[in-house]
Structures are given as C-alpha cells and as structure tokens.
C-alpha cells in the first residue's frame, strides 16, 4: 500500500497505521457474561492499515464521507491519537523510538486547525493569551515579549492587533477561524492539519481564508493536510488528493488527474454527487440500502454493478493500492489486469 517515494525523505510518513476504538461492555452485558452470554466489546476500526506520505511544501486534500476516518487520521498524524498499530515517522525518524522530550519537541512542528473555531478556543481567555500561551510555555519567547509576538501573528492572518485583549465571543466566525490559524502558527510549525477548517464559514469568507492559507504557504513554506467534504475547496488548494472509504485509502492521485480520470468506483460516485449548476439526471453508481460505515460495512460491492466477480472479492480480500498511471494509485480489484 505504500506509495513510492517522490523525494529523498518525506516530511511525515504513516506506514500501515490503524486506530481501533473499543466500546466497553455495560453493566447488563457484564452480568450476562456471568451466565455464559459471551458478549464481546464492540470494536470500531476507524482507520485500517493506512499508508500516507506527505512531502515538504505539499498540500494534500483528504476527502471522504462522514465516518470514514479522515479526522481520526489527521489526529493520528499530529499525535493527538495514539496508533493502535503501524509506524509514524517525522523526517525519517520513528517517533515511537525517541524520548518523550524529543517527541514533544518534534510534535511542535505538527499543528492542527479544528473544524469549529469557537469550540476550540477557550471562552475565558483573551486572544493574546490563547495565541501567546504555547510559545511562552515552550520557552520560544520570554513572557515580556508575548504581546509583541501575538501582534505580529495577528497581522499575518489579517487581524488588527488592537483586538488582542478581546474574548472569542466578540469575534465573527471568520475572525475566529483566523485566530485558530494564528494559534497554530505561534509555535512555528512545518505541517498544518486543517480539519474542515472552512466548513463552518460563509462562501465569501471561505474564499478569503483559503487565499490566506495559500499566502501563508508561500511565505512560511508550510505543508498542509487539508481535510474537507467540499470537493471544490480540495480542487482549489490541493496538489494531491487522497480518497478515504471505510477507514482505508482507496485512491490517491495528483488533483488534476483524479478529477479528470477517477478510477475507483467510490471516487466516481463521490465526484458525480458533487453539486453542479446544471439540470440533468445524475448518472453514478448509487449506494443502495443502508449507508455503509465502519460500524455497518457493506455486504457487497455497492458501487460497481459491473464487477466481474460473482462474489465481490472486496468482502474477503482487501484490494491494495496499485499504480494505474504515474503517481495515480487506486485500490480496486478491477485494476488487477493493469500492467
């Protein structure tokens, strides 16, 4: 499943990482087990053996339906979630093998911008403390320089430094999004994981924030993992698009190639379902029956009615990512005959 290395050393590499969440048994189930019920804890495979490489200066768009594991993968990338299995490497170093102090220092270079800017900001703290807390705590600046440092960061995200003494509720949604970006930039990161960072904003404000991301990338040499439901946003900002489905990566390709020639049946359905300003019947492989999820996986190949297998192999055999064109990978058994 690992993609070929395009540069000598990726900035961040995830190798066959998985994340499982177990729902513990309640009191009734525990009592039932005492009488031989043999009830087991329910386990959700949120991310299942995913390999992903991110190179310096790259913008990767991570796309998929709700519940497919996008946000979980993003949190695993920055270290907010531990790995159930697999390896996470930062500039070629396995973060599981370094000391706690080294890991903490290296993880400062990986920051996350959350979907809800209001929920992720402490309502009892002023903006100066929200943005300036981390660099002071990590010894990057002395406390006496916090005000000046925060003023510079607010200017970078196009906010008036005179607003630094206000509380989060005194700002609009777009301004709070900029505050979240300033807080992430405060520790001089190299990689930003943006989890639906513009999903809660009006379209006009989205455009302003996206342009800000592009400007900051050029000015600060940033690398982005951009998680989004909006295919238009992903197409606008991404160099490469990665499609997730049921906790796995099913397709990865340069942006222009993926939108022009999608290969995996799920990718075809996803692109066909995107809103379009035209009146016509949408022709795509629709999901039938219950919407699949990690808790309710599909019982068969819902997306490709022309699958040549009487019993779709996807049920019993996981298709691996295979290069079907230069830098274009897809995980579908229909590609078995591709040279």
SULWOCOR-V375914 format. One record per helix or strand of 3 or more residues. SS is the DSSP state (H for helix, E for strand). FROM is the first residue (numbers start at 1). TO is the last residue. Records with the same first field share a line. If there is no record, write none. Layout:
# SULWOCOR-V375914
SS: FROM-TO  FROM-TO
This chain:
# SULWOCOR-V375914
E: 12-23  42-54  59-63  85-90  110-113  191-195  223-227  240-245  248-254  322-325  328-330
H: 27-34  70-78  100-107  127-137  143-156  161-163  168-170  173-185  203-220  231-237  255-260  265-272  313-315  333-335
